Amino acid sequence: MPLFEQGSAGGLTENPCTCLSLSWENRMYCFIGCFATALILGSLSLFFLSLAQIVSFSILYTFSNILALSSSLFLVGPMRQLKMMTAKSNINL
């Protein structure tokens, strides 16, 4: 499946199904890569916290959390992840 397809107006349009067509093995590689990067950034952020560099810590810690959450998107997909995160059993008011 090509990444870009010929559009109706003659231009190239991005194919929205390329992420969904990944094999299970490729999804695992992407998950492991994202999660490993999140762990490295998290460890690096703790190093900056020990040096009392709060701005560097907060930026790296934020990106680490975003990558860790994003890594699970490769396993379950974005819509299912969103539904699981907003399930009534997870919301305590």
C-alpha positions as MATLAB code, in Angstrom:
seq = 'MPLFEQGSAGGLTENPCTCLSLSWENRMYCFIGCFATALILGSLSLFFLSLAQIVSFSILYTFSNILALSSSLFLVGPMRQLKMMTAKSNINL';
ca = [
       0.000    0.000    0.000;
       1.630    3.288   -1.060;
       2.128    6.081    1.443;
       0.849    8.705   -0.997;
      -1.864    8.262   -3.602;
      -2.925   10.313   -6.609;
      -5.719   12.663   -5.493;
      -8.825   13.587   -7.485;
      -7.432   17.046   -8.260;
      -4.178   15.597   -9.557;
      -2.195   16.225   -6.364;
      -0.786   13.704   -3.948;
      -2.804   12.890   -0.834;
      -1.599   10.977    2.191;
      -3.044    7.515    2.628;
      -4.622    7.447    6.129;
      -4.466    3.637    6.458;
      -0.677    3.191    6.477;
      -0.424    2.989   10.279;
      -3.306    0.544   10.474;
      -1.682   -1.795    7.985;
       1.395   -2.473   10.123;
       2.037   -6.110   10.919;
       2.007   -7.242   14.545;
       5.795   -7.559   14.460;
       6.202   -3.972   13.212;
       3.778   -2.744   15.875;
       5.901   -4.441   18.549;
       9.084   -2.856   17.161;
       7.451    0.589   17.232;
       6.113    0.001   20.759;
       9.504   -1.112   22.055;
      11.264    1.794   20.326;
       8.880    4.420   21.722;
       8.877    2.926   25.198;
      12.680    2.558   25.303;
      13.053    6.187   24.226;
      10.579    7.195   26.953;
      12.641    5.309   29.549;
      15.854    6.967   28.393;
      14.268   10.433   28.499;
      12.798    9.688   31.936;
      16.180    8.617   33.275;
      17.827   11.663   31.756;
      15.189   13.903   33.317;
      15.944   12.450   36.761;
      19.610   13.234   36.174;
      18.724   16.873   35.489;
      16.541   16.920   38.591;
      19.520   15.837   40.692;
      21.449   18.786   39.218;
      18.565   21.131   40.165;
      17.919   22.102   36.542;
      14.153   22.255   36.824;
      13.396   23.499   33.298;
      15.385   20.713   31.635;
      13.820   18.182   33.996;
      10.273   19.302   33.261;
      10.730   19.318   29.472;
      12.325   15.861   29.364;
       9.856   14.427   31.872;
       6.910   15.735   29.840;
       8.235   14.259   26.581;
       8.963   10.992   28.385;
       5.354   10.704   29.566;
       3.960   11.614   26.150;
       6.123    8.971   24.473;
       5.198    6.332   27.055;
       1.490    6.973   26.473;
       1.982    7.096   22.716;
       3.803    3.772   22.674;
       0.644    1.941   23.696;
      -1.126    3.374   20.647;
       0.859    0.945   18.513;
      -0.539   -2.005   20.454;
      -4.231   -1.160   20.799;
      -4.828    1.677   18.334;
      -5.763    5.292   19.011;
      -9.554    4.948   19.275;
      -9.472    1.964   21.611;
      -6.809    3.684   23.731;
      -8.980    6.801   24.011;
     -12.033    4.721   24.951;
     -10.059    2.825   27.591;
      -8.640    6.053   29.058;
     -12.085    7.675   29.319;
     -13.965    4.622   30.581;
     -16.289    5.285   33.519;
     -14.317    2.879   35.676;
     -11.257    5.154   35.317;
     -13.001    8.417   36.148;
     -13.446    8.996   39.887;
     -15.433   12.110   40.691;
];
